[in-house]
């Protein structure tokens, strides 16, 4: 169990704690359920417990549930559907994207579910990355998920905000590419 906060001046407890055995049980249940139900179940834990974990990450945290087809495209084994963010990735994210808040990381599920662009990229190591792009001009994100070579784990590699300018530029490039494909 990890706690954040302290006792208040009146002797009460203002701490918020995360019970990782409960979080892991929820992640396992979310992986076993159909996508929409599993995603909703996992989102209930992420919204409540992720900010506490983010304050002092010590182990991996389940952040999002992938649709079956996406997990399979990455080479994940049956039943492996939940992507975790590691404590190491959290540290890298803090350095690379200090502007992101825990609430924005809880958008990972929305990025997966509403992404207009999904790209599979095979790495030199043989692993695959799935890049989700939510190109909403007001609230766009890029999320990259990878599977281990054995397909027994899914990991969040990065999440970052897509600027309004980037989203509009990318939308225009896709429009032009589609126009070129019609000829």
HELIX and SHEET records of a PDB file:
HELIX    1   1 UNK A   20  UNK A   32  1                                  13    
HELIX    2   2 UNK A   35  UNK A   55  1                                  21    
HELIX    3   3 UNK A   68  UNK A   74  1                                   7    
HELIX    4   4 UNK A   87  UNK A   96  1                                  10    
HELIX    5   5 UNK A  102  UNK A  105  1                                   4    
HELIX    6   6 UNK A  108  UNK A  114  1                                   7    
HELIX    7   7 UNK A  164  UNK A  182  1                                  19    
SHEET    1   A 2 UNK A   2  UNK A   4  0                                        
SHEET    2   A 2 UNK A  16  UNK A  18 -1                                        
SHEET    1   B 6 UNK A  61  UNK A  65  0                                        
SHEET    2   B 6 UNK A  82  UNK A  85 -1                                        
SHEET    3   B 6 UNK A 154  UNK A 162  1                                        
SHEET    4   B 6 UNK A 140  UNK A 147 -1                                        
SHEET    5   B 6 UNK A 128  UNK A 134 -1                                        
SHEET    6   B 6 UNK A 117  UNK A 122 -1                                        
END                                                                             
